[in-house]
Amino acid sequence: MIEREIKKLELQNGLVPFDEWFDSLRDKRMQAAVDARLARARAGNFGGAKSVGGGVSELRINFGPGLRVYYGLHGKSVVVLLGGATRAASPATSAARNNYGNNSRNMRLKNYRDDLLKRLRDPGYAAEYLAQVLAEKDSAAFLIALKDVVEATGGVGELAGRVGLKRPSLYKILSKNGNPTLETLQEILKPLGLRISVALDKAA
């Protein structure tokens, strides 16, 4: 698996359409749902994506009223975020197509993960992010998300010392081929102020 890199399109006027939409989501759980879905995209899972024309596709997120994230591809491994919408919104779809088409040759891109790591410094947000990725039953995405949280809270080197593991061992656990046991996950999460718990599935 090649982890996809996610960037955000910056318009010539300095606006970043994805940030404008994301920041308008006042519910932190809704924001975490978007970040969780993008963790799956980074793992190569675009399941449910739909082309909306002009090289633009739509990721659907079944949370709250229903969310849409518009993206294009830049090369083989870069996903460019173009904007988003609540439910299917034709103006947002048209804007994403226009922005992508108008900027495809001289594309100005901003790093998505830098902002994600800032959000994950909040333990409550980190817990919601991991819980939503875990609920998707995508082990590759969960390891990516776990690595995000570790990096946001001090990095692998610091955590390795706190859990009594050698740094290479922890890197291996968090790699794409990692297969941590439940006990190992608990050991990793505890110094981060997090834990794995079981809750009643109301949808069952």
Backbone torsions as a table, in degrees:
resi	resn	phi	psi	omega
1	MET	NA	128.5	174.3
2	ILE	-99.2	118.0	179.9
3	GLU	-68.9	126.3	177.8
4	ARG	-72.9	144.0	174.3
5	GLU	-96.9	137.2	-178.2
6	ILE	-110.2	129.9	177.4
7	LYS	-124.0	165.4	177.8
8	LYS	-119.7	134.8	179.0
9	LEU	-71.1	129.6	174.0
10	GLU	-109.6	124.6	-179.5
11	LEU	-75.1	167.3	-178.0
12	GLN	-61.9	-26.1	179.9
13	ASN	-86.2	4.2	177.6
14	GLY	92.1	-9.4	178.9
15	LEU	-75.2	146.4	176.3
16	VAL	-117.8	101.0	-173.8
17	PRO	-54.1	-39.2	-180.0
18	PHE	-63.1	-43.8	179.7
19	ASP	-63.2	-40.1	179.7
20	GLU	-58.8	-43.7	-179.8
21	TRP	-72.5	-46.6	-176.6
22	PHE	-59.5	-43.8	-179.0
23	ASP	-67.5	-19.7	178.9
24	SER	-78.4	-12.1	177.8
25	LEU	-82.4	99.9	-174.3
26	ARG	-73.8	-23.7	-179.6
27	ASP	-81.1	116.2	-178.7
28	LYS	-63.0	-29.6	177.4
29	ARG	-66.6	-34.2	178.3
30	MET	-69.3	-41.7	176.5
31	GLN	-62.7	-41.6	179.1
32	ALA	-64.0	-34.0	177.5
33	ALA	-63.3	-38.6	177.3
34	VAL	-66.2	-47.2	179.3
35	ASP	-62.1	-37.6	179.2
36	ALA	-65.2	-41.4	178.8
37	ARG	-65.9	-35.7	179.2
38	LEU	-71.8	-26.6	173.9
39	ALA	-63.6	-38.5	177.2
40	ARG	-66.7	-38.5	177.2
41	ALA	-64.4	-38.9	177.3
42	ARG	-62.3	-30.5	177.4
43	ALA	-82.0	0.7	178.1
44	GLY	92.7	8.2	-178.5
45	ASN	-98.6	101.1	179.0
46	PHE	-106.7	21.7	-176.9
47	GLY	-49.3	132.0	-180.0
48	GLY	86.9	-1.4	178.9
49	ALA	-70.1	146.4	-176.9
50	LYS	-133.2	131.4	177.0
51	SER	-71.0	135.8	176.8
52	VAL	-117.3	13.1	175.6
53	GLY	93.9	159.2	177.1
54	GLY	67.4	24.2	-178.5
55	GLY	80.4	7.1	-177.7
56	VAL	-105.2	139.4	176.0
57	SER	-123.5	163.8	-175.3
58	GLU	-122.5	123.4	172.6
59	LEU	-92.8	130.4	179.8
60	ARG	-102.1	136.1	-179.0
61	ILE	-125.1	116.1	-177.8
62	ASN	-85.6	79.2	178.4
63	PHE	-144.0	133.7	-179.8
64	GLY	59.2	-129.8	-178.2
65	PRO	-75.0	-6.9	-175.2
66	GLY	101.3	125.9	-176.0
67	LEU	-118.7	153.3	177.3
68	ARG	-130.9	134.5	174.0
69	VAL	-120.4	127.8	-178.7
70	TYR	-100.5	135.8	-176.8
71	TYR	-147.6	161.2	171.8
72	GLY	-130.9	170.7	179.4
73	LEU	-109.7	139.1	179.4
74	HIS	-124.0	102.1	-172.1
75	GLY	74.8	-156.8	-175.6
76	LYS	-92.4	-19.5	-170.9
77	SER	-129.4	3.9	-178.0
78	VAL	-110.6	125.8	175.8
79	VAL	-101.9	125.1	-177.8
80	VAL	-105.1	116.6	178.7
81	LEU	-79.6	128.9	-174.4
82	LEU	-109.6	-17.5	-178.3
83	GLY	154.8	-169.1	-179.4
84	GLY	-159.8	175.5	-179.9
85	ALA	-159.6	159.7	171.5
86	THR	-95.0	121.0	-171.5
87	ARG	61.7	-173.2	178.9
88	ALA	-77.6	119.1	-177.8
89	ALA	-126.4	110.1	-176.1
90	SER	-62.1	-36.1	176.5
91	PRO	-62.6	-39.6	179.4
92	ALA	-67.4	-37.9	178.2
93	THR	-63.8	-45.7	179.3
94	SER	-63.5	-40.8	179.5
95	ALA	-63.5	-40.8	179.2
96	ALA	-62.8	-43.9	179.0
97	ARG	-62.9	-45.1	-179.0
98	ASN	-64.7	-44.5	-179.2
99	ASN	-63.8	-39.2	-179.9
100	TYR	-68.4	-44.9	-179.4
101	GLY	-65.7	-39.7	-177.0
102	ASN	-74.6	-19.7	-175.6
103	ASN	-117.9	9.3	-173.1
104	SER	-66.6	-29.2	-177.6
105	ARG	-81.9	-46.1	179.9
106	ASN	-116.3	71.6	-171.9
107	MET	-81.1	125.5	174.6
108	ARG	-100.0	122.4	-173.2
109	LEU	-121.8	144.6	176.0
110	LYS	-117.3	152.7	-176.9
111	ASN	-77.8	125.3	177.8
112	TYR	-76.4	-40.7	-170.7
113	ARG	-67.6	-30.2	177.9
114	ASP	-57.7	-44.6	179.0
115	ASP	-69.8	-36.3	177.3
116	LEU	-59.8	-46.1	-178.5
117	LEU	-62.7	-34.4	176.0
118	LYS	-63.6	-42.1	179.1
119	ARG	-64.6	-35.7	-175.1
120	LEU	-76.2	-5.0	173.6
121	ARG	-71.1	-16.2	174.4
122	ASP	-84.9	113.6	-176.9
123	PRO	-56.2	-36.3	179.2
124	GLY	-64.9	-41.2	178.8
125	TYR	-68.0	-41.6	179.1
126	ALA	-60.0	-41.7	179.9
127	ALA	-64.2	-42.9	179.3
128	GLU	-65.2	-41.0	179.1
129	TYR	-60.2	-50.8	-179.4
130	LEU	-64.4	-40.4	-179.1
131	ALA	-62.5	-40.7	-178.6
132	GLN	-72.2	-36.6	175.7
133	VAL	-66.8	-43.0	-179.5
134	LEU	-61.3	-36.5	-179.1
135	ALA	-65.7	-20.4	179.4
136	GLU	-80.2	-7.3	177.1
137	LYS	57.9	40.3	179.7
138	ASP	-118.5	98.9	-173.5
139	SER	-63.2	-37.2	-179.8
140	ALA	-65.0	-42.3	178.5
141	ALA	-66.5	-37.1	-179.7
142	PHE	-65.1	-40.0	179.0
143	LEU	-66.4	-36.6	175.5
144	ILE	-63.2	-44.6	-179.1
145	ALA	-65.8	-41.1	179.3
146	LEU	-63.3	-41.3	177.7
147	LYS	-63.1	-37.1	176.4
148	ASP	-59.4	-47.1	-177.6
149	VAL	-65.7	-41.1	178.3
150	VAL	-61.0	-46.2	-179.3
151	GLU	-65.5	-36.2	-178.8
152	ALA	-69.6	-22.2	-174.9
153	THR	-111.7	28.0	174.2
154	GLY	126.5	-20.0	176.5
155	GLY	96.6	168.1	-175.7
156	VAL	-63.8	-42.0	-177.3
157	GLY	-59.4	-46.8	-179.5
158	GLU	-65.9	-43.2	-178.8
159	LEU	-66.1	-38.7	-179.5
160	ALA	-56.6	-42.0	178.8
161	GLY	-67.0	-33.7	-177.3
162	ARG	-75.9	-27.0	-178.9
163	VAL	-103.2	-1.1	176.9
164	GLY	76.2	27.6	176.9
165	LEU	-111.3	151.2	173.9
166	LYS	-74.2	147.0	-176.1
167	ARG	-56.0	-45.3	179.0
168	PRO	-59.2	-35.6	179.8
169	SER	-65.9	-40.6	-180.0
170	LEU	-69.9	-38.8	175.8
171	TYR	-59.0	-41.0	-179.6
172	LYS	-65.1	-41.0	179.8
173	ILE	-61.2	-38.3	-176.0
174	LEU	-89.6	0.2	-179.2
175	SER	-77.0	172.2	-178.7
176	LYS	-63.1	-21.7	178.7
177	ASN	-97.9	5.4	-178.8
178	GLY	-67.1	147.3	178.6
179	ASN	-143.7	66.4	-174.8
180	PRO	-66.0	144.0	175.1
181	THR	-76.7	167.7	177.7
182	LEU	-60.4	-39.9	179.6
183	GLU	-62.6	-42.5	179.4
184	THR	-65.1	-40.9	177.9
185	LEU	-60.6	-42.6	179.2
186	GLN	-62.5	-39.3	179.6
187	GLU	-66.1	-36.4	179.5
188	ILE	-72.1	-41.4	-174.8
189	LEU	-75.2	-30.8	-174.7
190	LYS	-57.9	-48.5	179.0
191	PRO	-65.7	-17.2	179.0
192	LEU	-87.9	-0.3	-178.6
193	GLY	79.4	21.7	-177.0
194	LEU	-125.6	162.3	175.7
195	ARG	-154.8	160.9	175.8
196	ILE	-90.7	133.1	179.4
197	SER	-135.4	166.9	179.2
198	VAL	-113.1	134.4	-179.8
199	ALA	-129.1	159.3	178.3
200	LEU	-69.7	128.6	176.8
201	ASP	-86.4	103.2	-176.1
202	LYS	-70.0	-15.9	-178.7
203	ALA	-87.3	-10.2	-176.1
204	ALA	-74.7	NA	NA
